[in-house]
């Protein structure tokens, strides 16, 4: 996949502020941005993906500590059936990749800030 956009959430802001988080053992950096959108460039046969498809990367099985697999599946099912126009309206601010640090600034009215990889 090639990155298209990356969501910045409250967790990312708290890590940047030094409230918690550290690089994995043996690594120097902690990569932020567990909310991502990408375009498929190559996919294995039978995967259900084709070149050009948009896909969301998932880096962990559960969205929160209190969720279990059934919660995750219900949320995923709900998102898949959601009105796409409504979901897009949740993006209240887009920041170009060159100015990514602006995405970490909390502004009044922010719901979802997206770092846009598209030029």
C-alpha positions, 0 to 999 in steps of 0.5 A, a space after each residue: 500500500 502507498 500512504 494516502 492520509 494519516 489520522 492524528 488522534 488524542 493518543 498521538 498528541 499525548 505521546 508527542 506531549 511526553 505523557 507516555 509512550 516509548 519506542 519498542 525494544 531495540 528501536 530508537 523511534 516510536 512511529 505515530 499514526 495508527 489511523 491510516 488510509 492507503 491505496 493498494 499497489 499490489 495484492 496477493 491473488 484471492 486477497 479481495 483487494 485489487 490495485 487502486 483500492 483504498 484500504 484502512 490499516 489496522 495496527 491492533 485488534 481492539 480499539 480500546 482496552 475495554 473492547 473485545 473481538 465482538 465489539 470490534 466486529 460490531 464497530 467495523 460492521 457499523 462503519 462499513 454501512 455508515 453513510 460515507 458522506 457523513 464519515 468524510 464530514 468528521 474530517 474537520 482539518 486536512 494538513 499537507 504532509 510538509 506541515 505535519 506538525 500542525 496536525 498535532 496542534 489541538 484547535 477548537 472544533 477539531 474532530 478528526 485531523 488528517 495528514 494528507 499525503 496526496 499532492 
